[in-house]
Amino acid sequence: MQDQWITALDRAFESLKSQTDFCPKVLLTLGSGLGDIAKEMQIEKIVDYKDIDGLPVSTVKGHKGRFLFGYIGKTPVAVMQGRLHYYEGYEPWQCVMPVRLIGLMGAKAFFVTNVSGGITYPEKGALMRIVDHISLIPSPLRGLNDDRLGVRFPDMTRPYDEELGSILDGLAKERDIDLKKGVYIQMQGPNFETASEVRMAKILGADVVGMSTAIEVIAARHMGMRTVGMTCVVNAACGVSDESLDNVVEEDALRISGDSIKTLVFEGIKRMGELL
């Protein structure tokens, strides 16, 4: 039924609200291999996805599948420690349920992180602020619109907020971090792309490629949340180098980016909290 997703979202929201009334300003999503960043936040409440009625669970290694509610500095945050992917077999509307739930909890901004394959920036460990995206996934807004969340045809002229993005740019300059800017493309996965698909992505204007994020940002913007995004390149995309992708692992992300990505996430959210 067309309204299946609305019924599921309402049920999940009531379930989450019965477990916490925490009101975050910022939603932070931690991509593959980045979940341990959350160890340094002040945690007030943990809610597993499996304990929320009707919410799908993460099935991918490195995605714990839970919400962390607490503080980064003085900023109240909700952290998605693990996300839901289209390639896990979920529908786009299911993949974005966690984002919508935290938007309903009161979040005003969405800080999304992920790992990616580099096209323009193939260097392992390169950090890039996402300034736009290309989605090759069906829209999570497909089907009946819920006017409580947003309009039928939301504008995507500037899906990533330049004011919030400039905070990351300023931090990077202060801390001598090489933060690049570019376009992220979301492919379906779970297989890595072919060399021809990567060439196609480059022609379309993509600088990095991954299997998440774009549909989450669409859902967040539909709800009026301000969005900022950052990716960590963990390998050169297929065909960009001669390196095989057989040994790409989730744990690479923190090991190869280390303090740089932690600094941008934590200090960035502290400063963003002052604007929200």
N, C-alpha and C positions, 0 to 999 in steps of 0.2 A: 504493500500500500504506500501511496505517496507520503503519508504523514508518519510512516514508521519511525523515521529518524527523530521527529519531534517528540513522539511518545517515549522513545528510548532515552532521549536527552533529559526530559522532565523527570523520568524515573531515576536516572543516575544522579541528577542534581539533588533531588530530595534525599537520596541515600548519602551523598557526600555531605549535605548540610546537617544530617543527623549525627555526623561524626566530628564535624568541626564548624565553627562559625568564624574562623580566621578570615580576615579581609585583606588580601594582598594588593599591593599597588602594581607589582611587576610579576609577570609569568616568565620564568626562565626555563627553556628546554635544553637539556644536555644531550648532545648527540653521542654516537658510538665512541666508546673509549674516553669520554669526558665526564662520566658520572661521578668520579671521585672528587671533582672540584667541589661538590656539595659538602664534603667533610669539613670545610672551613666556615660554613655558615652556622648561625645559631638556630637550631631546630626546635620548634615548639610542638609539632605534631607530624606524624607519618601516617599516611593512608595508602594502603596497597590498592592497585587497580582491581584486584580480584575481590576486594571487599566492598566495591561500589556496584550496586545492582545494575546489571546490564552493560557495564563498561567492559570492552574487550581487554585482554591481557597481552603484554609483550611476550613474544616467543623467541626473540633474538638474543643471543649471547651478548652480554655487556649492557643490556637494557633491563634494569631491575624492575621496572614497571610499577612505579609508585610516585605519589606526590609527597614532597617535603614542604611543610609550611614553617616559616620562621623569618629570620632577619639577616640581611646583609648590610652591615652598618646599622643605620636606623630605618632602612627601607624594608617594609614588610613584603615578602616575596613568597610565591609558590613555585616550586621547582618540579618540573617533569623529569624524573630520573629514569629516563627511558621513554621512548615514543612508540607509536603504532604505525606500521608501514603498509602501504598498498600491497607490497609483494608478500606479506604474510597471509594474504587472502581476504583481508578486510576491505569493505567498501570505503570510498573516500570519506563519506559522512561519518563512518566509524573511526577512521584515522584521526579526524579532527575533534572528536568528542572531548578529549582532555583539554584542548584549547578553549572550546566553548564553555566547558564547566568552570574553568578558572575565570573566564570573562564574566560569567554569571555571578561568580563570587566577588566581583568588583574590580578585577585587574584593569588597569588603564593602559598598560604597555606590555609588549611581548618581545622578549629578547631570545632569539632563536639561534642555536649553535648546531653545527653538524661537522662531519668530515666529508671530504670530497676527493675526486680525482682531478688533477690539475691539467688544464689545456693551455691557457695562456701562461699560467703560473705553475709549472710542473715540479718545482722544487719541494721536496719533502719537508714539511714543517711550515710552509708558507701560510701566513694568515691573511685572509681577505674579508673586508667588510662587503656584505652583499648589498648592492645598490639597486638591483632589479632581478627579476627571475623570469624563467621560461618554464611552463609546466606542460609536460606531455602526459599528464594524468587527468582523467575526467574530473571536472570541478566538484568540490564537496558541496556546492550550492545547488547542484542539480536536483530537481524535484520541487516539491511544494516549498515556498518560502515562508519562514516564520518572521512576521513583521516585528515581533518583540526583539529580534536579534539585529535586523538590519533590512535595508531596502532590497527589492527584487534584483536590481541591476547595479551593484556597487561599483564605484569608480576605482580603477587600479592604475591611474596615471602615475602615482607616487606611492607604491605599496610600502616602501621603506622610508621611515621618517628621517629627514635630513638633519633636523635639530638634534635628535638623539644620536644619529650617526656622527655628527660633528663632535660629540662628547668623546666617542671612541677615537676619532682622528686626533683630537687634542691630547688625549692620554698617550696615544702612540708616539706623538711627537715629543711629549714631555719625558717619556721613559725610553726613548730611542728604540722603539719597536717598529719594525717594518710592516706596516699594515697596508695591504694593497686594497684596491677597490675593483669590483667587477660584477658580472652577471652569473647567476647560478641557474643551472638547468636541472629539473627533476625528471629522471627517467623512471621506468617502471621497476626494473630489477626483477629477481634478485641477482641474476647474472650480471657481470660487468659488461659494459658496452663493447661492441666491436670497434675496430679502428675506423670503419666507414661511418658508424653512428657518431663517433667522436668528431670526425671531419664534418659531418652534418651539423653537429652542435656548434662547432666553431663558426661555420657559415651563418648559422642563426644568430650568432653574437654571444655565445656562452664562453665564459672564462674558466669555469669549473663545472664538474658534473657530479650528481649524487642521486640518492633515491628517497629523499624526504623533503620537508620544509615548505615547498611552494604552496601546496594545498593547505598547510597549516596557516601560512601567512594570509591566504585568501580568506579563510574562516575568521581569522583575527581582524582583518580589515573590514570584513562584513559587519562585525560587531563594533567597529569604531575604535579598536585598540591601535595605539601607535606601535609601530614595529621597527626593530633594528635587528640585523642579522650578521653573523660572522661564521666563517668556515675555516677549517684547518685542512690543508692539503696533506693527505697521507701517502699518496702515490701519484705518479704521472698517469694520466688517462691512457687507455689502450691506444697504441700507435704513436703516441707522442715520444716515447722512448722505446728501447728494446727490452725493457724490464718486464718480466712476467708478473701478472697480478695474482698468482697462486698463493703468495705469502703475505698478502695484505691482511693485517689483524687489527682489531679494535683498539688494543692496548697501545698502538703506536701513537695515537693522538696526543695524549698527555706527555708521553716520553719525549716526543720530538718537538712539542711546542712549549711545554713546561710552564715556567713562571709568566711568560708573555701572555698566554691566553687567560691564565688565572687573574693576572693584573687587569686586563681589559674587561673581563666579566665582573669581577668584584668591585673594582674602583669605578667602572662604568655605571653599575647599578647604583652605587652610593650617590653618584652625581645626578643620575637620572631621577632618583627619588626626590630630589629637591625641586624638580620641575613638575612633578605629577600631583 
